[in-house]
């Protein structure tokens, strides 16, 4: 009897651990405020990103630009598809507006304890998602860090 209780508690712990490292579409839903952005290996100044958010509903991502004028990101909307079986989880964004409307952009993300890492190429012709959460020097790779909003 003791052994089965131990196995059950280990299974429950494993499920909790999996939830802590969520990478599924359901875990994205809500508002995520940016805490850090690295582009081409260089950290973007906080004043340029302060207040920037990714807002997910079940079908769409809306990027809300920072409050500062002349920020580096415009308001944009995307549809998205998540592959949570991939490690790390992958996401395919399809631009619904803007200059690159219809362009599909692959990325990766992971969520742990209310923090999300998101890595995506800004190269419109990119076909494969980044392999790691890095923004190499002189690349078109964006590496975002977010905190889950209230």
C-alpha positions in Angstrom: 0.0 0.0 0.0 2.8 2.4 0.8 4.5 1.8 -2.5 1.3 2.8 -4.5 0.9 5.9 -2.4 4.5 6.9 -3.2 3.9 6.3 -6.9 0.7 8.3 -6.8 2.4 11.2 -5.1 5.3 11.1 -7.7 2.8 11.1 -10.5 1.0 14.1 -9.0 4.4 15.9 -8.6 5.2 15.1 -12.2 2.0 16.6 -13.4 2.6 19.7 -11.4 6.1 20.0 -12.8 4.8 19.7 -16.3 2.3 22.5 -15.6 5.1 24.7 -14.3 6.9 24.4 -17.6 3.8 24.9 -19.7 4.1 25.5 -23.4 0.5 25.0 -24.6 -1.9 27.4 -26.1 -4.1 27.6 -23.0 -1.1 28.7 -20.9 -0.6 31.7 -23.2 -4.1 33.2 -22.8 -4.0 36.5 -21.0 -1.8 39.6 -20.8 2.0 39.3 -20.7 4.0 42.4 -20.0 7.6 42.6 -21.4 10.4 42.8 -18.8 13.3 42.5 -21.2 14.0 42.4 -24.9 17.2 41.5 -26.7 17.6 42.0 -30.5 20.6 41.0 -32.5 22.5 40.3 -29.3 21.8 43.8 -27.8 19.5 44.5 -24.9 16.9 47.1 -25.7 16.7 50.0 -23.3 13.8 49.7 -20.8 12.4 53.1 -21.7 11.7 51.8 -25.3 9.8 48.7 -24.1 8.1 49.8 -20.9 4.4 49.0 -21.0 4.7 46.7 -24.1 2.4 43.7 -23.9 1.4 40.5 -25.7 -2.3 39.9 -25.2 -3.5 36.4 -26.2 -7.1 35.2 -26.6 -8.0 31.7 -27.8 -7.3 32.6 -31.5 -5.3 35.8 -31.7 -2.3 37.6 -30.4 -2.3 41.4 -30.2 1.0 43.2 -29.6 0.4 46.4 -27.7 3.3 48.8 -28.2 5.1 50.5 -25.4 3.7 53.8 -24.0 6.7 55.8 -25.2 6.5 57.5 -28.6 8.9 56.1 -31.2 8.9 52.6 -29.7 10.5 49.8 -31.6 7.2 47.8 -32.1 3.9 48.9 -33.7 0.5 47.5 -32.7 0.0 44.3 -34.6 -2.3 41.3 -34.6 -1.6 37.7 -35.4 -3.3 34.4 -35.5 -1.3 31.7 -33.8 -0.8 27.9 -33.7 1.1 26.1 -30.9 2.9 22.8 -31.0 3.3 21.9 -27.3 4.8 18.5 -28.1 7.9 20.2 -29.6 10.6 20.9 -27.1 10.8 23.8 -26.6 7.1 24.5 -27.6 6.8 26.1 -31.0 4.5 28.8 -32.2 3.6 29.8 -35.7 2.3 33.4 -36.0 0.5 34.6 -39.1 0.3 38.4 -39.5 -3.2 39.7 -39.8 -2.3 43.3 -40.6 0.6 45.5 -41.5 3.2 45.4 -44.2 3.8 41.7 -43.9 0.1 40.6 -43.7 -0.2 36.9 -44.3 3.5 36.2 -43.5 4.0 33.2 -41.2 6.7 33.6 -38.6 8.0 30.6 -36.5 9.1 31.0 -32.9 9.6 29.1 -29.6 8.4 29.8 -26.1 8.4 28.4 -22.6 6.5 29.4 -19.5 7.7 28.8 -15.9 6.1 30.2 -12.8 4.5 33.2 -14.4 7.5 34.1 -16.6 7.5 33.5 -20.4 10.5 33.4 -22.7 9.7 34.0 -26.3 12.1 33.8 -29.2 11.2 34.8 -32.8 12.9 35.9 -35.9 12.0 39.2 -37.5 13.1 37.9 -40.8 9.9 37.6 -43.0 11.4 34.6 -44.9 12.3 32.6 -41.8 10.8 29.1 -42.1 12.2 27.3 -39.0 11.9 28.5 -35.4 15.0 29.3 -33.4 16.5 26.3 -31.7 17.5 28.0 -28.5 16.4 31.1 -26.4 19.2 33.3 -27.7 19.5 36.4 -29.9 22.9 36.1 -31.5 24.8 39.3 -32.3 23.8 40.9 -35.6 20.8 38.5 -36.0 17.1 39.3 -36.7 16.2 37.2 -33.6 14.1 38.8 -30.9 14.3 37.3 -27.4 11.5 38.5 -25.1 11.0 37.9 -21.4 7.5 38.5 -20.0 5.7 38.5 -16.7 2.1 37.3 -16.6 -0.3 40.2 -16.0 -3.1 40.2 -13.5 
